[in-house]
Amino acid sequence: MGKFINPFTDVGFKIIFGEEFSKPRLLDFLNALLEGERKITDLSFLDKEQKAMFDGDRSPIYDILCATDSGEKIIVEMQNREHPNFKERMLYYAAEAIVRQGEKGTEWNYDIKAVYVVAFTNFVLTGYAGRLRIDAGLTDMERGGLFSNKLRLIYLQMPCFTKEADECENHFERWIYILKNMDILERMPWMAQNAVFRRLAEVAEVSMLSREERIKYDHALKRFRDTYNTITGAEQKGRAEGRAEGRIEGAEEAKRDNARRMKADGMSAELIAKYTGLAVQDIDSL
């Protein structure tokens, strides 16, 4: 077991970002994520499980749900297992957070506060290989550019980040490096320059967990490893099956090549079938 907790366990993620004492770290990370765009000076954690609006309400339970000092909602999610409709799931979460802002009565004039979704993924979305960060929003399809700033979806594909510590160019990349490598680090980098990372090293050290936290973390780590092994096993099986299929296809193509040469030399289809194992009708079509 590593010196520091694994951030991609539910317990580890909560310790780093999801509790009241985590607020300085979450603020620091979000401001690094949105650097040059906006500055969040404060935020408050909200109930992750929103109250039902009606019978049968399918309200989501978020990993982290918070509100900024100016009223925007920020949803932070961590997903280890690939989901076929993950992009749509995050869109649903955002839409839910927008809809819940509606107020009863005739005076409300749709003064919607922006909703941000920040989704960490331990897999790569189809069609987005090689991109650490995917930013999506509402755009003007004809003219281009932003149509509305009330909806923002940011996907952070952790497998796409391959930089070493000395290659990180800014605070955001330093955060991503730490989160991706934390459970194998022997010491927390950049502690001397950054008080947030110094404090992170203190709270994220496995030996500093309380007995209750350690029990929960051990269970969470086991779930994470089981998930990882299941995914890795499926990928390895898929690659093995792919190689086997490739070998079979290669052998079949070699048979067809031989049959073409035999046919060119004037051998009958029946005789070619005898030596290659191909069907006579397949040989006739070559």
Buried (B, 14 or more C-beta within 10 A) or exposed (E): EBBBBBBBBBBBBBBBBBBEEBBEBBBBBBBBBBEEEBEBEEBEBBEBEBEEEEEEEEBBEBBBBBBBEEEBBBBBBBBBEBEEEBBEBBBBBBEBBBEEBEEEEEEEEEEBBBBBBBBBBBBBBEEBEEBBBBEBBEEEEEEEEEEEEBBBBBBBBBEBBEBEEEEBEEBBBBBBBBBBBBBEBEEBBBBEEBEBBEBBBEBBBBEEBEEEBBEBBBEBBEBBEEBBEEBEEEEEEEEEEEEEEEEEEEEBEEBBEBBEEBBEEEBEBEEBBEEBEBEEEBBEEB
